[in-house]
């Protein structure tokens, strides 16, 4: 029997924005991505045949299944395949929200509880092993939305066990030492505001959970094997016990009396431990001249760097009081990534290399280093606005150059409020309007729409905002056109005559906005305006910052809704892309953000949003 002290180690929090009547589009929140399987970077991805249950503004659930083309992605479209009761009824209470839960079960029930929703669920007492991930169907998540654009949030967290040895593991059973509830009946509360979901285990819930490893998982003596168990957020106040059963029905116990906490949407990483049969210990090792290192752990097991950049890997040994802690570092492909004897990794050229650290006695740990040259684009065109003011060449972030100010920007003066946040543009229109004459030089005339293209795009109507209040497709345009700002594609955009950006610049594509929005600063103030600094995928793709100056500020300029009312300046920002939203014919793609979130979604084309141009 082996006893090992285990201590808490925090892991990345992984989270993410669902959307046609029988098709739901789901994005797993990572940022800013929930998952059914986990990749090497702890991102959550959809798996084959994943199913969800959706309560579409009623208490009657419907089954949806992931489309095959989205397997392995953090976003997906789901097709409705049946109702939970086997028919096509949709009767039930009329709610203001859709509530969606993963994994699908016909036993899941949803009820409205005040402004929020509660779901009766059952967490499985037995989970299925998956290599370097939790088992499919183990990680519960929930989403709430007024429309079909939903954000899945994790309900559970998890524990990562790391085992060394020669055994073939058949099962792992986890139990708390203070009767903590780990599986069985539970109630999930899904909130309609930004509050994260909560779970309460029922009194009848089980105090254990078992990881079934099927025909067995072979351990290795030099590289730890990971076993991940999904768990409700829980404090193991008196520690816990792990019982490992091997293919020969022998059991091994790993336990700790130390308090450990599992947090929602995080992994509790436990130290590497060695499974040994009772009676076979370190004293029988003929090479032993003291306490040997039993295991080595690294702060990273995968790393992505651009050429010319260095990163220091940190190694820890178990036990910490080992007599000889000498470590030897090596790279299997030094032409791609080198490492010195202090663990400093230097990226050399594109490719992949394995960095290994070995302790005396042979135990080791490895990190896969991927070296990738980042895409770049040079700022070559001055941003000269509609008033003839030159604002410079913009900011290069990866393959995109972003304008230094919002489209329609005009500095305030002693006699003119200007447009310090830029103007607000209805999607596809060449001309934007002000927010309010209290903030800007003027505010628009509000005229009932929809209107014809010629009338709406006329310069004489440049300060007119066209509502869609009386029209069901929520567009200012009477005959919709999906290509008003882009006659090409998202990957190969072609600027149109209606694009509001200056010469040499255009409205960004959906992909460009999405990449930019994936790396934000904390909510901040810049030149008196609330908002975020965005640094883009060229920074978050790698494990170091590429360029500290490669960032662009998006102010919370507010928006104007499709009925003509302006609001939320200083609290929210909404920025258009040039792409329409295929799941809702009246929508176009945009990013929207507040003080503690940034999402990609769709909104009415008649709405007035900001535009931040990019270099053509």
C-alpha positions as CSV (number, residue, x, y, z in Angstrom):
1,X,0.0,0.0,0.0
2,X,1.5,3.4,-1.0
3,X,0.6,6.6,0.7
4,X,1.5,9.9,-1.0
5,X,0.9,13.5,0.0
6,X,-0.8,15.5,-2.7
7,X,-1.0,19.3,-3.0
8,X,-3.2,21.6,-5.1
9,X,-1.9,22.9,-8.4
10,X,-4.1,25.2,-10.5
11,X,-4.9,24.5,-14.1
12,X,-6.2,26.7,-16.9
13,X,-9.8,27.7,-16.7
14,X,-11.6,26.6,-19.9
15,X,-14.9,28.0,-20.8
16,X,-17.1,29.7,-24.1
17,X,-20.7,31.8,-27.0
18,X,-25.3,28.1,-29.2
19,X,-27.9,29.1,-32.9
20,X,-32.5,28.1,-37.6
21,X,-35.2,26.3,-36.1
22,X,-33.8,22.8,-36.2
23,X,-30.1,23.8,-36.2
24,X,-28.2,25.1,-33.2
25,X,-24.8,26.6,-33.4
26,X,-22.7,26.1,-30.3
27,X,-19.4,27.7,-29.5
28,X,-17.5,26.4,-26.5
29,X,-16.3,29.3,-24.4
30,X,-12.5,29.0,-24.3
31,X,-11.5,32.5,-23.6
32,X,-12.6,33.1,-24.0
33,X,-13.4,27.6,-25.2
34,X,-16.3,23.7,-22.6
35,X,-15.5,20.5,-24.0
36,X,-16.2,16.9,-24.5
37,X,-12.6,16.0,-25.0
38,X,-9.5,17.9,-24.2
39,X,-6.6,18.7,-26.5
40,X,-2.9,19.2,-25.4
41,X,-3.6,22.8,-24.6
42,X,-6.7,22.1,-22.4
43,X,-9.0,23.4,-25.1
44,X,-12.4,21.7,-25.3
45,X,-13.5,20.0,-28.5
46,X,-16.6,18.3,-29.7
47,X,-16.6,14.6,-30.4
48,X,-18.4,12.3,-32.8
49,X,-22.1,11.7,-31.9
50,X,-22.1,14.3,-29.1
51,X,-25.7,15.1,-28.2
52,X,-27.3,17.9,-26.2
53,X,-30.8,18.5,-24.8
54,X,-32.3,21.9,-25.6
55,X,-35.3,23.4,-23.8
56,X,-36.3,25.9,-26.4
57,X,-38.1,28.5,-24.3
58,X,-40.2,25.7,-22.8
59,X,-39.9,22.9,-20.3
60,X,-40.0,20.3,-23.1
61,X,-36.6,19.1,-24.1
62,X,-35.4,18.2,-27.6
63,X,-32.4,16.1,-28.6
64,X,-29.7,17.6,-31.0
65,X,-26.6,15.9,-32.3
66,X,-23.4,17.4,-33.5
67,X,-22.9,17.5,-37.3
68,X,-20.0,15.4,-38.4
69,X,-18.1,18.3,-40.1
70,X,-17.6,19.9,-36.7
71,X,-16.0,17.0,-34.9
72,X,-12.7,18.0,-33.3
73,X,-13.6,21.7,-33.2
74,X,-14.5,24.0,-30.3
75,X,-17.6,25.3,-32.1
76,X,-20.3,23.3,-33.8
77,X,-23.7,23.1,-35.5
78,X,-26.2,20.7,-34.1
79,X,-29.1,19.1,-35.9
80,X,-32.3,18.3,-34.1
81,X,-33.0,14.5,-34.2
82,X,-35.9,14.1,-31.8
83,X,-37.8,15.3,-28.8
84,X,-36.9,13.9,-25.5
85,X,-40.3,12.3,-25.2
86,X,-40.0,10.7,-28.6
87,X,-42.5,13.0,-30.4
88,X,-42.4,16.4,-31.9
89,X,-44.4,18.3,-29.3
90,X,-43.0,21.6,-28.0
91,X,-45.7,22.5,-25.5
92,X,-44.7,23.7,-22.1
93,X,-44.2,26.9,-20.1
94,X,-43.4,30.0,-22.2
95,X,-40.0,31.2,-21.1
96,X,-37.7,34.1,-22.2
97,X,-34.7,31.9,-22.7
98,X,-33.4,28.7,-24.3
99,X,-31.6,26.4,-21.8
100,X,-29.2,23.8,-23.2
101,X,-27.4,21.0,-21.4
102,X,-24.6,18.6,-22.3
103,X,-24.5,15.6,-22.2
104,X,-27.9,14.6,-23.5
105,X,-30.1,12.5,-21.2
106,X,-33.9,12.0,-21.5
107,X,-34.1,12.2,-17.7
108,X,-32.9,15.8,-17.6
109,X,-35.7,18.1,-16.5
110,X,-35.6,21.9,-16.5
111,X,-37.7,24.3,-14.5
112,X,-37.9,28.1,-14.3
113,X,-36.8,29.4,-10.9
114,X,-37.4,33.1,-10.7
115,X,-35.2,34.8,-13.2
116,X,-33.1,31.7,-13.6
117,X,-33.4,28.0,-14.4
118,X,-32.7,24.7,-12.6
119,X,-32.0,21.4,-14.1
120,X,-32.3,18.0,-12.4
121,X,-29.4,15.9,-13.7
122,X,-27.4,12.8,-12.7
123,X,-23.6,12.8,-12.7
124,X,-22.4,9.3,-13.7
125,X,-20.8,7.2,-11.0
126,X,-18.6,5.6,-13.6
127,X,-16.6,7.6,-16.1
128,X,-14.7,6.2,-19.1
129,X,-11.0,6.7,-19.5
130,X,-9.7,8.9,-22.3
131,X,-6.0,9.5,-22.9
132,X,-5.0,12.9,-21.5
133,X,-8.7,14.0,-21.2
134,X,-11.8,13.2,-19.3
135,X,-14.2,10.7,-20.8
136,X,-16.7,11.7,-23.4
137,X,-20.0,12.7,-21.6
138,X,-18.3,13.3,-18.3
139,X,-17.8,17.1,-18.4
140,X,-21.3,18.6,-17.9
141,X,-22.0,22.1,-19.3
142,X,-25.0,24.4,-19.6
143,X,-26.0,27.4,-21.7
144,X,-28.7,30.1,-21.4
145,X,-29.7,32.6,-24.1
146,X,-32.6,34.7,-25.2
147,X,-31.9,33.6,-28.8
148,X,-29.9,30.8,-30.5
149,X,-26.5,32.4,-29.9
150,X,-25.5,30.6,-26.7
151,X,-22.4,30.4,-24.5
152,X,-21.7,26.9,-23.1
153,X,-20.2,27.1,-19.6
154,X,-18.6,24.3,-17.6
155,X,-20.5,23.0,-14.6
156,X,-17.8,20.8,-13.3
157,X,-14.1,20.8,-12.7
158,X,-11.7,17.9,-12.5
159,X,-8.7,16.1,-10.9
160,X,-5.7,15.0,-12.9
161,X,-3.8,12.0,-11.4
162,X,-0.3,11.2,-12.7
163,X,0.9,7.6,-12.2
164,X,4.3,5.9,-12.8
165,X,4.8,2.1,-12.7
166,X,4.7,-1.1,-14.6
167,X,1.1,-2.0,-14.0
168,X,-1.8,-2.1,-16.4
169,X,-4.6,0.0,-14.7
170,X,-8.1,-1.3,-15.0
171,X,-10.0,1.2,-12.8
172,X,-9.5,4.1,-10.4
173,X,-11.9,4.9,-7.6
174,X,-11.9,8.3,-5.9
175,X,-13.5,8.9,-2.4
176,X,-13.3,11.9,-0.1
177,X,-12.5,11.3,3.6
178,X,-15.4,13.4,4.8
179,X,-18.3,11.9,2.8
180,X,-18.1,14.5,0.0
181,X,-20.7,13.9,-2.7
182,X,-19.0,13.2,-6.0
183,X,-21.6,11.5,-8.4
184,X,-25.4,10.9,-8.7
185,X,-28.4,13.2,-8.5
186,X,-27.8,16.9,-8.6
187,X,-29.4,20.2,-9.4
188,X,-27.7,22.6,-11.8
189,X,-28.6,26.3,-11.6
190,X,-28.2,28.2,-14.9
191,X,-28.2,32.0,-14.4
192,X,-29.5,34.5,-17.0
193,X,-26.8,37.1,-16.1
194,X,-23.0,36.7,-16.1
195,X,-23.0,34.5,-13.0
196,X,-21.3,31.2,-13.6
197,X,-23.5,28.1,-13.2
198,X,-23.7,26.3,-9.9
199,X,-24.3,22.6,-8.9
200,X,-25.8,21.2,-5.7
201,X,-25.4,17.5,-5.0
202,X,-28.5,15.8,-3.7
203,X,-28.4,14.1,-0.2
204,X,-28.8,10.8,-2.0
205,X,-25.7,11.4,-4.2
206,X,-22.8,9.0,-4.0
207,X,-19.6,9.6,-2.1
208,X,-17.4,8.0,-4.8
209,X,-16.7,8.0,-8.5
210,X,-14.9,5.4,-10.6
211,X,-12.8,5.8,-13.8
212,X,-13.2,2.7,-15.9
213,X,-10.1,2.0,-18.0
214,X,-11.6,-0.7,-20.1
215,X,-9.1,-3.4,-21.0
216,X,-6.4,-1.6,-19.1
217,X,-4.0,1.3,-19.5
218,X,-0.3,0.4,-19.3
219,X,1.8,2.6,-17.1
220,X,5.3,3.6,-17.8
221,X,8.3,3.8,-15.4
222,X,9.8,6.9,-17.0
223,X,6.8,9.0,-18.2
224,X,3.7,9.5,-16.0
225,X,0.3,8.5,-17.4
226,X,-2.5,11.0,-16.8
227,X,-5.9,10.0,-15.6
228,X,-8.5,12.8,-15.5
229,X,-11.8,12.5,-13.5
230,X,-14.6,15.1,-13.8
231,X,-15.9,16.3,-10.5
232,X,-18.4,18.8,-9.1
233,X,-16.7,21.7,-7.4
234,X,-15.8,20.3,-4.0
235,X,-13.6,20.9,-0.9
236,X,-12.0,17.6,0.2
237,X,-11.7,19.0,3.8
238,X,-9.9,15.9,5.2
239,X,-8.2,14.8,2.0
240,X,-9.2,11.9,-0.2
241,X,-8.3,8.3,-1.1
242,X,-7.6,6.9,-4.6
243,X,-7.8,3.1,-5.1
244,X,-6.1,1.8,-8.2
245,X,-6.9,-1.7,-9.5
246,X,-4.7,-3.4,-12.0
247,X,-5.2,-6.1,-14.6
248,X,-4.2,-8.8,-12.0
249,X,-6.9,-7.5,-9.6
250,X,-4.2,-6.1,-7.3
251,X,-5.1,-2.8,-5.6
252,X,-2.9,0.2,-4.7
253,X,-3.9,3.0,-2.5
254,X,-2.8,6.6,-2.9
255,X,-4.1,9.0,-0.3
256,X,-3.7,12.4,1.3
257,X,-5.0,13.9,4.5
258,X,-4.3,17.4,3.2
259,X,-7.3,19.6,2.2
260,X,-7.7,20.0,-1.6
261,X,-10.2,22.0,-3.6
262,X,-11.7,21.2,-7.0
263,X,-12.9,24.5,-8.7
264,X,-15.4,24.8,-11.4
265,X,-13.8,24.8,-14.9
266,X,-10.3,24.0,-13.5
267,X,-8.2,20.9,-13.1
268,X,-6.6,20.0,-9.8
269,X,-3.2,18.7,-10.8
270,X,-1.9,16.1,-8.4
271,X,1.8,15.3,-8.1
272,X,3.3,12.3,-9.9
273,X,3.3,9.2,-7.8
274,X,4.8,5.7,-8.3
275,X,2.7,2.6,-7.9
276,X,4.7,0.0,-6.1
277,X,3.8,-3.4,-4.7
278,X,3.8,-3.6,-0.9
279,X,7.2,-4.6,0.4
280,X,9.2,-3.4,-2.6
281,X,10.8,-0.1,-1.7
282,X,13.7,2.2,-2.4
283,X,16.0,0.3,0.1
284,X,16.1,-2.7,-2.2
285,X,17.6,-0.5,-5.0
286,X,21.2,-1.5,-5.2
287,X,22.1,2.0,-6.6
288,X,20.5,3.8,-3.7
289,X,22.7,6.0,-1.5
290,X,19.8,7.9,0.0
291,X,16.3,9.1,-0.8
292,X,15.8,8.8,-4.6
293,X,13.8,10.9,-6.9
294,X,10.6,9.0,-7.7
295,X,9.2,11.4,-10.3
296,X,9.8,14.6,-12.1
297,X,7.2,17.1,-13.2
298,X,7.4,20.1,-15.6
299,X,5.4,23.3,-15.5
300,X,4.6,22.7,-19.2
301,X,4.2,19.5,-21.3
302,X,3.6,21.4,-24.5
303,X,4.9,24.7,-25.7
304,X,4.6,26.9,-28.8
305,X,7.3,29.5,-29.6
306,X,8.3,31.6,-32.6
307,X,12.0,31.3,-33.8
308,X,14.4,33.4,-31.8
309,X,12.4,33.3,-28.6
310,X,13.3,31.6,-25.3
311,X,11.2,30.1,-22.5
312,X,12.3,28.6,-19.2
313,X,10.9,25.2,-18.2
314,X,10.6,24.6,-14.5
315,X,11.1,21.1,-13.1
316,X,10.1,19.7,-9.7
317,X,11.1,16.4,-8.1
318,X,9.1,14.0,-5.9
319,X,9.9,13.7,-3.1
320,X,11.2,17.2,-2.4
321,X,13.7,15.9,0.1
322,X,15.5,13.6,-2.4
323,X,19.2,13.2,-1.6
324,X,20.4,13.9,-5.2
325,X,18.2,16.3,-7.3
326,X,20.6,16.4,-10.2
327,X,18.7,16.9,-13.5
328,X,19.9,16.5,-17.0
329,X,18.2,18.3,-19.9
330,X,18.2,17.3,-23.6
331,X,16.5,18.0,-26.9
332,X,15.9,15.3,-29.6
333,X,16.1,17.9,-32.4
334,X,18.4,20.8,-31.4
335,X,18.1,22.3,-34.9
336,X,14.5,23.1,-34.0
337,X,14.7,23.8,-30.2
338,X,17.8,23.8,-28.0
339,X,17.8,23.5,-24.2
340,X,20.5,24.3,-21.7
341,X,21.1,22.7,-18.3
342,X,19.0,25.3,-16.6
343,X,15.9,24.3,-18.6
344,X,16.0,27.4,-20.9
345,X,14.5,26.4,-24.2
346,X,15.6,28.4,-27.3
347,X,13.4,28.2,-30.4
348,X,15.6,27.9,-33.6
349,X,13.5,27.0,-36.6
350,X,10.0,25.8,-37.6
351,X,9.2,22.2,-36.5
352,X,8.7,20.1,-33.4
353,X,11.2,18.9,-30.8
354,X,10.9,17.0,-27.5
355,X,12.7,18.4,-24.5
356,X,13.3,15.8,-21.8
357,X,14.5,16.2,-18.2
358,X,16.0,13.1,-16.5
359,X,16.7,12.7,-12.8
360,X,19.3,10.4,-11.3
361,X,17.8,6.9,-11.3
362,X,16.1,7.3,-14.7
363,X,12.8,9.0,-14.0
364,X,12.0,11.7,-16.6
365,X,9.4,14.1,-18.0
366,X,9.1,15.6,-21.5
367,X,7.7,18.7,-23.1
368,X,6.9,18.9,-26.8
369,X,8.0,22.2,-28.2
370,X,6.4,23.5,-31.5
371,X,8.3,26.3,-33.3
372,X,6.2,28.3,-35.7
373,X,7.1,31.5,-37.5
374,X,4.2,33.9,-36.9
375,X,2.4,35.5,-39.9
376,X,3.2,39.2,-40.3
377,X,1.9,42.1,-42.2
378,X,3.5,45.5,-42.5
379,X,1.6,48.8,-42.0
380,X,2.2,50.6,-45.3
381,X,-0.9,52.8,-45.8
382,X,-1.7,56.0,-43.9
383,X,-5.1,56.1,-42.3
384,X,-6.5,59.4,-43.7
385,X,-10.1,59.8,-42.5
386,X,-13.1,61.5,-44.2
387,X,-12.1,64.9,-42.7
388,X,-8.6,64.6,-44.3
389,X,-6.8,64.0,-41.0
390,X,-3.9,61.6,-41.2
391,X,-3.8,59.2,-38.1
392,X,-0.7,57.2,-39.2
393,X,-0.2,53.7,-40.5
394,X,-2.1,51.6,-37.8
395,X,-0.9,48.6,-35.8
396,X,0.4,45.3,-37.2
397,X,-0.9,42.3,-35.3
398,X,0.0,39.1,-37.0
399,X,-1.2,39.1,-40.6
400,X,-3.6,42.1,-40.1
401,X,-3.0,45.8,-39.8
402,X,-5.6,47.6,-37.6
403,X,-6.6,51.2,-38.0
404,X,-5.5,53.5,-35.1
405,X,-9.0,54.9,-34.6
406,X,-12.6,53.9,-35.1
407,X,-14.2,54.6,-38.5
408,X,-15.8,58.0,-38.5
409,X,-13.6,59.3,-35.7
410,X,-13.3,63.0,-35.2
411,X,-11.5,64.6,-32.3
412,X,-13.5,66.9,-30.0
413,X,-12.7,70.6,-29.9
414,X,-13.8,73.6,-27.9
415,X,-16.7,74.3,-30.4
416,X,-17.4,70.8,-31.6
417,X,-18.1,67.6,-29.7
418,X,-16.7,65.7,-32.7
419,X,-17.0,61.9,-32.8
420,X,-14.4,60.8,-30.3
421,X,-15.7,57.1,-30.3
422,X,-16.2,57.1,-34.1
423,X,-19.6,56.8,-35.7
424,X,-22.2,54.0,-35.5
425,X,-22.9,52.2,-38.8
426,X,-25.9,50.1,-39.8
427,X,-24.5,47.0,-41.3
428,X,-23.7,47.5,-45.1
429,X,-24.2,51.2,-45.1
430,X,-21.5,53.6,-46.3
431,X,-22.5,56.4,-43.9
432,X,-22.5,56.3,-40.1
433,X,-24.2,58.5,-37.5
434,X,-23.5,59.9,-34.1
435,X,-24.5,58.5,-30.8
436,X,-26.1,61.5,-29.2
437,X,-25.6,65.3,-29.5
438,X,-24.6,65.2,-25.8
439,X,-21.6,63.1,-26.7
440,X,-21.1,63.7,-30.4
441,X,-21.4,66.5,-32.9
442,X,-24.9,65.5,-33.7
443,X,-27.3,62.6,-33.6
444,X,-29.2,61.2,-36.5
445,X,-32.8,61.7,-37.7
446,X,-34.7,58.6,-37.1
447,X,-36.8,57.4,-40.1
448,X,-38.9,54.3,-40.3
449,X,-37.5,51.6,-42.6
450,X,-36.8,49.4,-44.3
451,X,-35.9,51.4,-47.4
452,X,-34.5,50.8,-50.8
453,X,-30.7,50.5,-51.4
454,X,-30.5,53.6,-53.5
455,X,-32.4,55.7,-50.8
456,X,-30.5,54.2,-47.9
457,X,-27.1,54.7,-49.4
458,X,-27.7,58.2,-50.7
459,X,-25.3,60.8,-49.3
460,X,-28.2,63.1,-48.7
461,X,-29.5,60.6,-46.1
462,X,-26.1,60.1,-44.5
463,X,-27.4,61.4,-41.1
464,X,-30.6,59.3,-41.2
465,X,-30.9,56.1,-39.2
466,X,-33.5,53.7,-40.7
467,X,-35.4,51.6,-38.2
468,X,-36.7,48.1,-38.8
469,X,-39.4,48.3,-36.1
470,X,-42.3,47.3,-38.3
471,X,-40.3,44.7,-40.3
472,X,-39.7,41.1,-39.3
473,X,-36.3,40.7,-40.8
474,X,-34.7,43.5,-38.8
475,X,-32.8,45.1,-41.7
476,X,-32.8,48.7,-42.8
477,X,-32.8,47.4,-46.3
478,X,-36.0,46.3,-47.9
479,X,-34.3,43.8,-50.2
480,X,-31.5,42.1,-48.4
481,X,-28.0,42.0,-49.8
482,X,-25.4,39.8,-48.0
483,X,-22.5,41.4,-49.9
484,X,-22.8,45.1,-49.2
485,X,-19.4,45.4,-47.6
486,X,-17.6,42.4,-49.1
487,X,-18.2,41.0,-52.7
488,X,-15.5,38.3,-52.1
489,X,-15.3,35.8,-49.3
490,X,-14.2,35.8,-45.7
491,X,-10.7,34.5,-46.7
492,X,-10.4,36.7,-49.8
493,X,-12.4,39.9,-49.2
494,X,-13.2,42.4,-51.9
495,X,-14.1,45.9,-50.8
496,X,-17.3,47.4,-52.2
497,X,-18.4,51.0,-52.9
498,X,-20.5,50.9,-49.7
499,X,-17.5,50.2,-47.4
500,X,-17.2,53.2,-45.0
501,X,-13.4,52.8,-44.5
502,X,-10.9,55.3,-46.1
503,X,-8.9,54.5,-49.2
504,X,-6.6,51.5,-48.6
505,X,-8.7,50.2,-45.8
506,X,-11.8,48.0,-45.4
507,X,-14.2,46.6,-42.9
508,X,-12.6,43.5,-41.2
509,X,-13.7,40.0,-42.0
510,X,-15.3,37.8,-39.3
511,X,-12.0,35.7,-39.1
512,X,-9.9,38.8,-38.5
513,X,-12.3,40.1,-35.7
514,X,-12.5,36.6,-34.2
515,X,-8.7,36.2,-34.0
516,X,-8.3,39.7,-32.6
517,X,-10.9,39.2,-29.9
518,X,-9.3,36.1,-28.6
519,X,-6.7,38.0,-26.6
520,X,-7.8,41.0,-24.5
521,X,-6.5,43.0,-21.6
522,X,-8.4,43.6,-18.4
523,X,-11.2,46.2,-18.6
524,X,-9.4,49.6,-18.6
525,X,-9.6,53.3,-19.4
526,X,-7.6,54.8,-22.3
527,X,-7.8,58.5,-23.0
528,X,-10.9,58.7,-20.9
529,X,-12.7,55.9,-22.7
530,X,-13.6,52.5,-21.2
531,X,-12.7,49.4,-23.2
532,X,-10.1,46.7,-24.0
533,X,-6.7,46.5,-25.5
534,X,-6.6,43.5,-28.0
535,X,-3.4,41.9,-29.0
536,X,-4.7,39.1,-31.3
537,X,-3.9,35.5,-32.1
538,X,-0.2,36.3,-32.9
539,X,0.2,36.7,-29.1
540,X,-2.1,34.0,-27.7
541,X,-1.0,31.3,-30.1
542,X,2.5,31.4,-28.6
543,X,3.5,30.9,-25.0
544,X,5.4,34.3,-24.9
545,X,4.5,37.7,-26.1
546,X,5.8,38.4,-29.6
547,X,5.6,42.2,-29.5
548,X,4.5,44.1,-26.4
549,X,3.5,47.1,-28.6
550,X,1.3,45.0,-30.9
551,X,-2.1,45.9,-29.5
552,X,-5.1,48.1,-30.4
553,X,-7.6,49.8,-28.2
554,X,-11.4,49.3,-28.8
555,X,-13.5,51.8,-26.8
556,X,-16.9,50.9,-25.4
557,X,-18.7,53.1,-27.9
558,X,-22.2,51.8,-27.2
559,X,-24.7,51.0,-29.9
560,X,-28.0,52.0,-31.5
561,X,-30.7,49.3,-31.6
562,X,-32.9,48.6,-34.6
563,X,-35.7,50.8,-33.3
564,X,-33.4,53.8,-33.1
565,X,-32.5,54.0,-29.4
566,X,-28.8,54.5,-28.5
567,X,-27.4,53.2,-25.2
568,X,-24.5,51.6,-23.2
569,X,-21.7,54.0,-24.2
570,X,-19.0,53.5,-21.7
571,X,-20.3,50.1,-20.7
572,X,-20.4,48.0,-23.9
573,X,-18.8,47.9,-27.3
574,X,-20.1,46.4,-30.6
575,X,-18.0,46.1,-33.7
576,X,-19.2,44.9,-37.1
577,X,-17.4,42.4,-39.4
578,X,-18.1,42.3,-43.2
579,X,-19.7,38.8,-42.9
580,X,-23.4,38.0,-42.5
581,X,-24.6,35.4,-40.1
582,X,-25.8,32.2,-41.8
583,X,-27.9,31.0,-38.9
584,X,-30.1,34.1,-38.8
585,X,-30.9,35.8,-42.1
586,X,-31.4,39.2,-40.5
587,X,-28.1,39.2,-38.6
588,X,-24.5,40.0,-39.4
589,X,-21.4,38.9,-37.4
590,X,-19.8,41.2,-34.8
591,X,-17.9,41.1,-31.6
592,X,-19.5,42.6,-28.5
593,X,-18.0,43.1,-25.1
594,X,-18.6,44.5,-21.6
595,X,-16.5,44.9,-18.5
596,X,-16.0,41.1,-17.9
597,X,-16.6,39.4,-21.3
598,X,-15.9,39.4,-25.0
599,X,-18.0,37.4,-27.3
600,X,-18.5,36.8,-31.0
601,X,-22.1,36.7,-32.1
602,X,-24.7,38.1,-34.6
603,X,-26.9,41.1,-34.4
604,X,-29.7,42.8,-36.4
605,X,-28.3,44.5,-39.5
606,X,-30.4,47.5,-38.7
607,X,-28.4,48.0,-35.5
608,X,-25.8,50.8,-35.3
609,X,-22.4,49.4,-34.4
610,X,-18.8,50.7,-34.5
611,X,-16.4,49.8,-37.3
612,X,-12.6,49.4,-36.9
613,X,-11.0,49.2,-40.3
614,X,-8.1,47.0,-41.4
615,X,-5.5,47.6,-44.1
616,X,-6.4,46.1,-47.5
